[in-house]
Amino acid sequence: MTNFKGIIIEESLEKADVLKEVIVTNTKVEPVTDNHQTPWVKQWSMHTVEVLEDKAEEIVKKISLSLDSKHN
């Protein structure tokens, strides 16, 4: 079975519960600058994650339902 890999930006989620359901292999935190044009957050927490193939569809749905609805 194949694991899918990607990055989830924690601050882009209204509910970060989905992070408990993936394998976080690395986390990088960057301070927000004016170039980011996101003054409502102070930092970006970028989690490199792995998702098991048989869980991928379920996780994708949970992420899409967890995305920040106040900011595009």
C-alpha positions as a Markdown table, in Angstrom:
| # | Residue | x | y | z |
|---|---|---|---|---|
| 1 | Met | 0.0 | 0.0 | 0.0 |
| 2 | Thr | 1.2 | 3.5 | -0.8 |
| 3 | Asn | 1.3 | 6.4 | 1.5 |
| 4 | Phe | 0.4 | 9.8 | 0.1 |
| 5 | Lys | 2.6 | 12.8 | 1.2 |
| 6 | Gly | 1.8 | 16.5 | 1.4 |
| 7 | Ile | 1.7 | 19.6 | 3.5 |
| 8 | Ile | -1.1 | 20.9 | 5.7 |
| 9 | Ile | -0.9 | 24.5 | 6.9 |
| 10 | Glu | -2.5 | 24.3 | 10.3 |
| 11 | Glu | -3.6 | 28.0 | 10.3 |
| 12 | Ser | -5.7 | 27.3 | 7.1 |
| 13 | Leu | -7.9 | 25.0 | 9.2 |
| 14 | Glu | -10.8 | 26.1 | 11.4 |
| 15 | Lys | -10.6 | 22.7 | 13.2 |
| 16 | Ala | -7.2 | 21.1 | 13.4 |
| 17 | Asp | -8.6 | 17.7 | 14.6 |
| 18 | Val | -7.7 | 16.2 | 11.2 |
| 19 | Leu | -4.0 | 16.5 | 12.1 |
| 20 | Lys | -4.6 | 13.7 | 14.7 |
| 21 | Glu | -5.6 | 11.4 | 11.9 |
| 22 | Val | -2.5 | 11.7 | 9.7 |
| 23 | Ile | 1.2 | 10.9 | 10.2 |
| 24 | Val | 3.1 | 14.2 | 10.8 |
| 25 | Thr | 6.7 | 13.6 | 9.7 |
| 26 | Asn | 7.9 | 17.2 | 10.1 |
| 27 | Thr | 6.7 | 20.6 | 11.2 |
| 28 | Lys | 8.2 | 23.9 | 10.0 |
| 29 | Val | 7.0 | 27.2 | 11.6 |
| 30 | Glu | 7.5 | 30.5 | 9.8 |
| 31 | Pro | 6.6 | 33.9 | 11.0 |
| 32 | Val | 4.1 | 35.8 | 8.9 |
| 33 | Thr | 5.4 | 38.8 | 7.0 |
| 34 | Asp | 3.5 | 41.5 | 5.1 |
| 35 | Asn | 4.2 | 39.5 | 1.9 |
| 36 | His | 1.9 | 36.7 | 3.1 |
| 37 | Gln | -1.0 | 39.1 | 3.2 |
| 38 | Thr | -2.5 | 37.2 | 6.1 |
| 39 | Pro | -2.6 | 39.7 | 9.0 |
| 40 | Trp | -5.0 | 37.5 | 11.0 |
| 41 | Val | -2.3 | 34.9 | 11.8 |
| 42 | Lys | 1.1 | 35.4 | 13.4 |
| 43 | Gln | 2.8 | 32.3 | 12.0 |
| 44 | Trp | 2.4 | 29.5 | 9.4 |
| 45 | Ser | 2.7 | 26.0 | 10.9 |
| 46 | Met | 3.4 | 23.7 | 7.9 |
| 47 | His | 3.1 | 20.1 | 8.7 |
| 48 | Thr | 4.5 | 17.5 | 6.3 |
| 49 | Val | 2.1 | 14.6 | 6.5 |
| 50 | Glu | 1.6 | 11.1 | 5.3 |
| 51 | Val | -1.8 | 9.5 | 4.7 |
| 52 | Leu | -2.4 | 5.8 | 4.2 |
| 53 | Glu | -3.9 | 5.0 | 0.8 |
| 54 | Asp | -7.0 | 3.4 | 2.3 |
| 55 | Lys | -7.6 | 6.5 | 4.4 |
| 56 | Ala | -6.9 | 9.2 | 1.8 |
| 57 | Glu | -10.4 | 9.8 | 0.5 |
| 58 | Glu | -11.7 | 10.1 | 4.1 |
| 59 | Ile | -8.9 | 12.5 | 5.1 |
| 60 | Val | -9.4 | 14.7 | 2.0 |
| 61 | Lys | -13.1 | 15.1 | 2.9 |
| 62 | Lys | -12.3 | 16.0 | 6.5 |
| 63 | Ile | -9.7 | 18.5 | 5.4 |
| 64 | Ser | -12.1 | 20.1 | 2.9 |
| 65 | Leu | -14.7 | 20.4 | 5.7 |
| 66 | Ser | -12.1 | 21.9 | 8.1 |
| 67 | Leu | -10.8 | 24.7 | 5.9 |
| 68 | Asp | -11.0 | 28.3 | 7.1 |
| 69 | Ser | -14.3 | 29.6 | 5.8 |
| 70 | Lys | -13.6 | 33.2 | 6.8 |
| 71 | His | -10.6 | 33.7 | 4.6 |
| 72 | Asn | -10.1 | 32.5 | 1.0 |
